[in-house]
Amino acid sequence: MTFIVRRASPADAAALPAIERSAAGLFRLDPNLAWLADAEVPDSAQHVQAIEQMCVWVVESADQSLAGFLRALEIDSQLHIEELSVSQDFQGQGMGRALVSAAIEHARQMQLQALTLTTFRDLPWNAPFYQRLGFILLGAENTPPHLLTALQTEIDHGFPGERRCAMRLPLP
């Protein structure tokens, strides 16, 4: 499958909510998380704002339709991945990996120390996926404050805390 990863432009924002909804559909596979498949996602205006203020990459399929995106922001000399979504029709083709690689390359160019994220520890397309890319699970004792805050916010929104984790990819 041929695809390209590039920085997002405001014109891409209209396609991003549907991509995020499609990707979230996988949560229907877990009865305890199925509610996430129907949870609200940022609208086009919020995506425009993110594109203008944060680091957002998109992946285009061979037919030039948008298939996925990654949104991240710099916090404490680290690039924090807030969202990675690939439409279900395009999953399993290396697009998510390519988006993360673009974020890693950007972080290296910016001389950041690491990439961070929060995710589900037990879903195959979450923590195990990131572990294959070199991310390590963080224990409570070595989790930076911004990740502890992110985890608590997720719990406050109904995420099961025992299934969430923080991860970090140190950059050489």
Secondary structure, DSSP 8 states (H G I E B T S, - for coil): --EEEEE--GGGGGGHHHHHHHHHGGGGGSTTTGGGGGS----HHHHHHHHHHSEEEEEEETTS-EEEEEEEEEETTEEEEEEEEE-GGGTTSSHHHHHHHHHHHHHHHTT-SEEEEEEESSSTTSHHHHHHTT-EEE-GGG--HHHHHHHHHHHHTT--GGGEEEEEEE--
